[in-house]
Amino acid sequence: MINFFNELNQMLWGNGLISILLGMGIFCLIYPKGKCLHSFQLLVNGKFSGKRTLFRTCMTSLGAAMGTGNIVGVAAALSIGGAGAIFWMWVSGFCGMGLIYAENVLSCRYRKNHLSGAAAYLSYGLNSPKLAKIFSFCCVVASFGMGNMSQSHAIAESLHSAYRIPEWGTGIILIILLWGICSGGAERMKIFSSWAVPILTGIYFLCAGVIIFRYRENLPEVFTSIFRGAFGIQAIGGGISGTALKQAISAGIRRGIFSNEAGLGSSGLLHGEAETEQPEILGLCGMLEVIADTFLCCTATALVILCTNALTTKETGAVLVLHAFRKGMGKIADWIFPPITALFAFCTLVGWCYCGMTAWKIITQGKKLNFYQKLFCLAAGIGTMAKSEFIWTIADIANACMAYCNLPAILLLFPNQNRCTVYTAQRFTEESGENQLL
């Protein structure tokens, strides 16, 4: 069974899908013709609507992205593809900014009748409600894989390595805490994220910055190894290894997408109910989140591992990153890094619970949301004791399925998105009424 899922994963994540993601990302960056710069000026000057909810929405979205993909995902990419995988994570992030921009712009333009995100532009843009439900089903599956069990497993792995807390104990605590937040609906989730994400990000950057500064003399060698490895160039003899190149590209792109979620359609679901009526503002916020997620947080994690030469050990995942922090900070790392990793992953759990609830609502027409919340919390507990490799494989498959539904809509709708009249946030909120996830 495991071999079947591995083969399916390899088939779905073939060169074709990766090429399409990169190509469409570049196209979506070029196409706006200066609108991004204009939107940035509006954002800086504060000349946009919906300021009250935009920050909370962005923090929830950023929290959903800045989980184990930035820590465990980076470690996995380095273990599989070497230092060069980080370069391809940057490429993934650069192209991802274009896809995230397109997703959020389309989500804002087509949202109505309680629908937002990819489900809205699939239903009202492509006139395909069935495809919207297929996408929503894939999103629910992804919420249990990428957004749930992979995160809870990382939490359990990190806490067990540092404090010897048994996985089942972490699972019980996680179920209780997650239910306490998610049972309160979208408003409680957003309030939690608006406080937790900025504080955690600041502490993590500070710790990583201290280690990188301490090992700053290794930075030239580290960046040389990144660019050499990115193109399969061997350190000895200067030859090019096709296998090393393939591994670096595959690991970097996949883990980059796992981190920033570009092209999957989840960003539109998370931003869909923001009150702003300017689609480009939502698109720009999504781009800034990718910068914070991939170019800052992922790079910080990679530099810590590479500067401390922790990659030479046989450790993987969260244990590898913890080993790097121990080398850079000493025993104090055991009291700083594991809680930060756990809380980052917990923020992702909260964000993806909101995303999954939105997709579940589309499938069931707003029924049995409480059942989904309970199932999501239970899955988080189970994930603490599941096998890591199998979870990552299922997460990759769910990601690919979402992308296959979402990318054709972006390709067909984004070039003509100006022809669609923006459905105002006020009307959207009013029509959502009691069915809103509040």
Secondary structure, 3 states (H helix, E strand, C coil): CHHHHHHHHHHHCCHHHHHHHHHHHHHHHHCCCCHHHHHHHHHHHCCCCCHHHHHHHHHHHHHHHCCHHHCHHHHHHHHHHCCHHHHHHHHHHHHHHHHHHHHHHHHHHHCECCECCHHHHHHHHCCCHHHHHHHHHHHHHHHHHHHHHHHHHHHHHHHHHHHCCCHHHHHHHHHHHHHHHHCCHHHHHHHHHHHHHHHHHHHHHHHHHHHHHHCHHHHHHHHHHHHHHHCCECCCCCCECHHHHHHHHHHHHHHHHHHHCCCCCHHHHHHCCCCCCCHHHHHHHHHHHHHHHHHHHHHHHHHHHHHCCHHHCCCCHHHHHHHHHHHHHHHHHHHHHHHHHHHHHHHHHHHHHHHHHHHHHHHHCCCCHHHHHHHHHHHHHHHCCCCHHHHHHHHHHHHHHHHHHHHHHHHHHHHHHHHCCCCCHHHHHHHHHHHCCC
